[in-house]
Amino acid sequence: MQQELQSIWADPRRPRIYIIDQRFLPHRLVIETITSVEAMARAIREMRLRGAPLIGVAAAYGYYLACLHAERRGLDRKYLDEAARLLASTRPTAVNLARALKRQQQAVAGTVAAERSARAYACARNLEAEEIDCCRRIGQHGLTLIEGIHRQRPPTGPVNILTHCNAGWLACVRHGTATAPIYAAHERGIKVHVWVDETRPRNQGARLTAWELARAGVPHTVITDNSGGHLMQHGRVDLVLVGSDRTTRTGDVANKIGTYLKALAARDNGIPFYAALPASTIDWELSDGVREIPIEERSAEEVRRVRGLAGRRIREVLVPPRESPAANHAFDVTPARLVTGLITERGICPADEQSLRRLFPENSPAADNQSTP
Ligand code: MRU
């Protein structure tokens, strides 16, 4: 295994993609080898890997594996279109996935069959490198925010940051989005302490964010999902920092279910609430997140059961009565009015259309018109 751990990486010599199977963390570090588009689709659907930027990169590698298979078996474009549909159907909320597939389809368009897999491999590698670079930059921009809060605080105490779900390097490739500023501050020697929402039903906070922070030596405390409001009322949270699975051009933020309630509590207590996201997560087509962003509904069994270490084995137990049904809405949307700002790879801006377009002028309608022949 390579020295600095990534959530996904490709073998440059063989058609193999490696992922960390996140279902077993924090108790086991399991690396899975993926060699087919079907296996990649399964890994995304079953959340062996998850997080918006990561599922974009994973889908791109999945498409590359499909190109390779098509090349070896002499399969035509119909097979590739089917492979793209399979990958696109795995998870609906994060826009990164659809965007990565679009890029792959553009990369191989107009090429002869024998060139496709090389093109698709290069495209996936580029996407991976871009996501790493975006997260690194998000970390640098977000660091200024934490430094600012740190300057205003009594010098003895840490900056207390509350985060929800896992927007760490496990959800990206390296650095993370919401965690990148935290890691940057920690490396700079600024005292930080992170309140980690456990994030039911799959406990991405308790399992994944806590694991990441522990590995990096960042002080943190796991809390139940309902604790944030109480901590905010008692002055124990300085900043709420979350990731995003899809952000509209108007600044509405879709993220793991429960994020919206944290934003409401933050607003009621005058605490800054920031979402950290790369441009690959912005959906320029949408303006009303609550109505327009598709919210994934997952199996009720994820709510009814809890998984953890019992002795030396990872086990699952049933919590409610056997006959009680459950509902599992995986994401919610925090309206822009509750978001203090967006931390992107190009800087921090208010959550509104004008500010986003100023940071990303290539996405303005005028730029679209210019590029249309
Ligand atoms: O269902 P998940 O675990 O894929 O949800 C992930 C999140 O909600 C993250 O906060 C989001 O993808 C941002 S990742 C940097």
Boltz pocket constraint, residues with backbone or C-beta under 6 A from the ligand:
constraints:
  - pocket:
      binder: B
      contacts: [[A, 50], [A, 51], [A, 52], [A, 53], [A, 94], [A, 164], [A, 165], [A, 166], [A, 167], [A, 168], [A, 171], [A, 172], [A, 176], [A, 177], [A, 178], [A, 204], [A, 242], [A, 243], [A, 244], [A, 245], [A, 255], [A, 256], [A, 257], [A, 276], [A, 330]]
      max_distance: 6.0
